[in-house]
């Protein structure tokens, strides 16, 4: 369906979960998937899975909250590959808790990874994409950034910030033909949700018009569309992948 031959695609937090599904999907469709994550062993495992399937992947240990480190890594990637076609800002964490009891450190860590990390990587890639006059940046937000959720004020703030950030950067980068969009997943099956009791999962599903949770590939498919030439007139948008949860 999609052809990403000779394309270079960076996925932060790409070693597992939704991030791996995104990296793997791009690789299956011809791209060189560049996985950025925190743990070398997990990165190596992800790269091996993609390589074993006959596709191309490279991994880098990266802390997206460290701006100088991020800039150095992106510079190295551009030096090795000569271009960067797409960046998917997927790295994210949760530190849930009611606001009255939330530690300041838990607030700050979520903001730093989810929002500052998106800023750091977008700023780092911009120097290359704006110069080459093409590129697609996709920021993985969340429906929680739109609708809010009790016990997730830090996460909601970070993802709402990602959505607003996306709109502003899209306006800045559009004159150089660099598109910026965000994707807001709803309840997606991951390692985290697999640990939830069946009753909890069933209650989530009841709130979704399609009556089921999504899978990571649902997010990956949208990433590939938005990064492709089929979406070359789409920028500054937030698209929900949520089974109709928010209408």
HELIX and SHEET records of a PDB file:
HELIX    1   1 UNK A   17  UNK A   28  1                                  12    
HELIX    2   2 UNK A   40  UNK A   52  1                                  13    
HELIX    3   3 UNK A   67  UNK A   81  1                                  15    
HELIX    4   4 UNK A   99  UNK A  101  5                                   3    
HELIX    5   5 UNK A  104  UNK A  110  1                                   7    
HELIX    6   6 UNK A  111  UNK A  116  3                                   6    
HELIX    7   7 UNK A  117  UNK A  132  1                                  16    
HELIX    8   8 UNK A  144  UNK A  147  1                                   4    
HELIX    9   9 UNK A  153  UNK A  173  1                                  21    
HELIX   10  10 UNK A  174  UNK A  176  5                                   3    
HELIX   11  11 UNK A  191  UNK A  194  1                                   4    
HELIX   12  12 UNK A  198  UNK A  206  1                                   9    
HELIX   13  13 UNK A  216  UNK A  227  1                                  12    
HELIX   14  14 UNK A  229  UNK A  231  5                                   3    
SHEET    1   A 7 UNK A  56  UNK A  61  0                                        
SHEET    2   A 7 UNK A  32  UNK A  37  1                                        
SHEET    3   A 7 UNK A   8  UNK A  12  1                                        
SHEET    4   A 7 UNK A  86  UNK A  89  1                                        
SHEET    5   A 7 UNK A 135  UNK A 140  1                                        
SHEET    6   A 7 UNK A 178  UNK A 185  1                                        
SHEET    7   A 7 UNK A 238  UNK A 241  1                                        
SHEET    1   B 2 UNK A 188  UNK A 189  0                                        
SHEET    2   B 2 UNK A 214  UNK A 215  1                                        
END                                                                             
